Every structure is written in structure tokens, then in C-alpha cells.
Amino acid sequence: MNSKAVMSASPAAAGPVNSPANVLFASLIGTTIEFFDFYIYATAAVLVFPKLFFPSSDATAATLQSLATFAIAFFARPVGSAIFGHYGDRIGRKATLVAALLTMGISTVVIGLLPTYAAIGTMAPLLLAMCRFGQGLGLGGEWGGAVLLATENAPPGKRAWYGMFPQLGAPIGFFLSGGTFLLLGEVLSEAQFFSYGWRIPFLASALLVIVGLYVRLKITETPEFQKVLDRHERVKVPVMEVFGGHAGALVLGTLIALATFVLFYLMTVFALSWGTSALGYSRREFLLLQLFAVLFFALTIPVSAVLADRHGRRLALIVATVGIAVFGLSMSALFVAGNVAAVMLFLAVGLGLMGLTYGPLGTMLSEMFPPAVRYTGASLTFNIGGILGASLAPYAATWLATHYGLGHVGYYLAASAVLTLAALLLAGRPARQPA
């Protein structure tokens, strides 16, 4: 394609430049929707699916099987990263973000329509697993594109601040999903909830997707990707370029994301499962505690972004990671039965640390790759980190807590933090952007 064709096809050349408000809202609304969809599955995997989609003869086995389907999405996410990353680095950020949002949204709505084990037997968990794979596929393409939409439109000195807006979608999406299940529990009886109520959040996500698509379709291409087009710097197969030319950044970025994933899914999925079973808290009580603690997650994300712009992404992440390691060693002392104050402190501190590590993470990972393969590279590091850190975290933590006690779950978290800390020390400063 010649330069004239490129320029004539360019939204940036033909139309207005994205305003900061449009950019930040488009990056925030998309990840909010994506994480809402993702979290309603996580909540249902603990509260609903073990009873409705798996044989009920062994409650523990049903829970573990349900958590195994939860893990499927994390294995789908790198596939989504490669597919959507290819088009994001070849065609553009905007069109790819729209496709990723549709993939996630359709998969989520279909889950709300699935027949249960009582109706179709073993086909029910198989169909559930397929939809969960679709969710992971969409989220694998969504996150990286949303981060690039924000950071590649950022003014000098505010890259981490812009990059934290898509990260805010995580606590907002979690708050909306937890609040929805909590509300359903208040207005429906137990029988009504398990009969049809659990389907409502999955079906309602269709409305959120429509809003997200409307916002996404109004934005134009990012300036940095437009430069890639103008300079004819697009690579033919971005994923091959990432593995061949940026393998070191890929490995270090994956390990940098590791502790973030382990921490979050221990504080949400595992904590909800263990708290409402082994520790005896009611579903309503524990969801309220989690929703309160998510406020600390949301509040510490902008704090971490300010620190990252002032002192560097790497230093901000190192401090947060050391905090995660120390927190892991205190888990068994705080996460106990019959002490609501201790559990509240446990969740608030854990999710507060989550905000401190999650806020600068997207900016850090995106800066480890050049613009021509940035969508693919950042998405792959984040989502391979999800496989290692999150896919099996609820399952592994449940097994460890059952066989060895909660202390070993804390050791598991601390060990992941040590690996992340080592990667941060080896990575040094990103070479292509100011720290």
C-alpha cells in the first residue's frame, strides 16, 4: 500500500483527533464491560455452576470442576492475544477493540441461555466450557487494545495516568457484578435465584455491550499506530516477531504480571469460595465484605499511577510487590472464621495492594514493546501471566488450604511475588519511554 492510500484511509488524517475525554471513557467503558462479564462468571462458578452444571453427588468435586471451567478462559486469552493482536498491529486498534468486545459479549449472553445438567446432562458443562473459552478469547484481545488506546493518546509525562483508566475497569466491573448478585439475592428467593435469577446478569450484559460499541465506534485511530502506518513499519506476522525478536521482554513481562494475577484471584474467587464454605460466612455477608474492599482496589489505582509517573513504573511495581509478599505471610492470621473485622482488613489490604500493582502494570508492559508489535506483545505478556498466575490459583489455593491450611496459600502468594520481584529487577527501565 502506498503512502497516499495509507493517508487517505487514515481516520486521524481525515477526521478530528481523539479528545482526552473520549479516549479515557472509551478505554474505561470497554474494560468495565469486559471485566463485568468475566467476574459474573467467576461469581457464578462459586455460587451457581457447581449446583446446576455438574453432578451433585460430591459438592467438593463439583466446585473443583466448576473452578476448572473458570480456568479455561485463561488458556484462551493468549490465543485471543495472538489473534486480536495480529489485527490490532496490522489493521488498527479501533476495529480490533470492537471485535474483541463483541466476542466477549456474545459468549456471555449465551451462557445466560444455556440448559443445565438436569436438562441435557454432560452436554451442559461442555457448552459452558465452550462459552467460557469465548469469554477468554475476547478478553485476550480487549485488555491490550484498551491500554494502548489510552497510553498511545497520552501527553508527555502522563502515560501511566492515562494507562490506569482501563485498569479502573477491573474494580468497577467487579463492583457491578458483585452488586448484581447481591441485589438478586435480596429480591429473589433461593429457589428463584437458582431457577432463573442467576441468568439475569449474563443476559443484561447485552445492554452494556451496546453502550460500549457505541462509544468505541466514535473514536479514531491512535497517533502512534498512525505513525506505524505512515512509516510502513507494520510487520507481516506480529506474533512471530514478538517471539523471535522480543522473547526476553515477553518472558520478563509475563513474570512481572504473575503476582498481580495470583493476588487478585485469591482475594476474589478463592476468598469467596473458602469464606462461604470452610469459614461459614453467608453469601450475602461475604459479598458485602468484598464490595467494601473493592473500594480500596479502585482508590489505590490512581494513587499508583501518580507514583508511577513521578518515580517510574518499575519502582512503583517493586514497592507494591514487596508489599504483596509480606501480605502473603499474614494471610492465615487474618482470614479466619467468626471475626468479620479481621476478614474485612484482610480483603481491604489485599485489594488495596492489588490496586497499587495493577495501576501501572498496563503502562509498564506496553512500554516493553515497540509500536509495530505492541498490541500483540503487551497482550501476550498479560495473558500468559494470567495462565501462570490466575488460571489455577483458585483451584490450587483450595487444594492447599484443604490439605495443608491457609498458611500455605499465603506461601504460594509470597512465592509468586518473589518471582515478580526478580523479573522487575532484571527488566530495568523500559528503553523506549521515560520512566
Secondary structure as UniProt FT lines:
FT   HELIX           3..8
FT   HELIX           11..14
FT   HELIX           20..47
FT   HELIX           49..52
FT   HELIX           59..90
FT   HELIX           93..111
FT   TURN            112..113
FT   HELIX           117..120
FT   TURN            121..122
FT   HELIX           123..151
FT   TURN            152..153
FT   TURN            156..157
FT   HELIX           159..187
FT   HELIX           190..192
FT   HELIX           193..197
FT   HELIX           199..217
FT   HELIX           223..230
FT   TURN            231..232
FT   HELIX           238..245
FT   HELIX           247..265
FT   HELIX           266..270
FT   HELIX           271..276
FT   TURN            277..278
FT   HELIX           283..311
FT   HELIX           313..329
FT   HELIX           331..334
FT   TURN            337..338
FT   HELIX           340..358
FT   TURN            359..360
FT   HELIX           361..366
FT   TURN            367..368
FT   HELIX           371..373
FT   HELIX           374..386
FT   HELIX           387..391
FT   HELIX           393..404
FT   HELIX           406..427
//
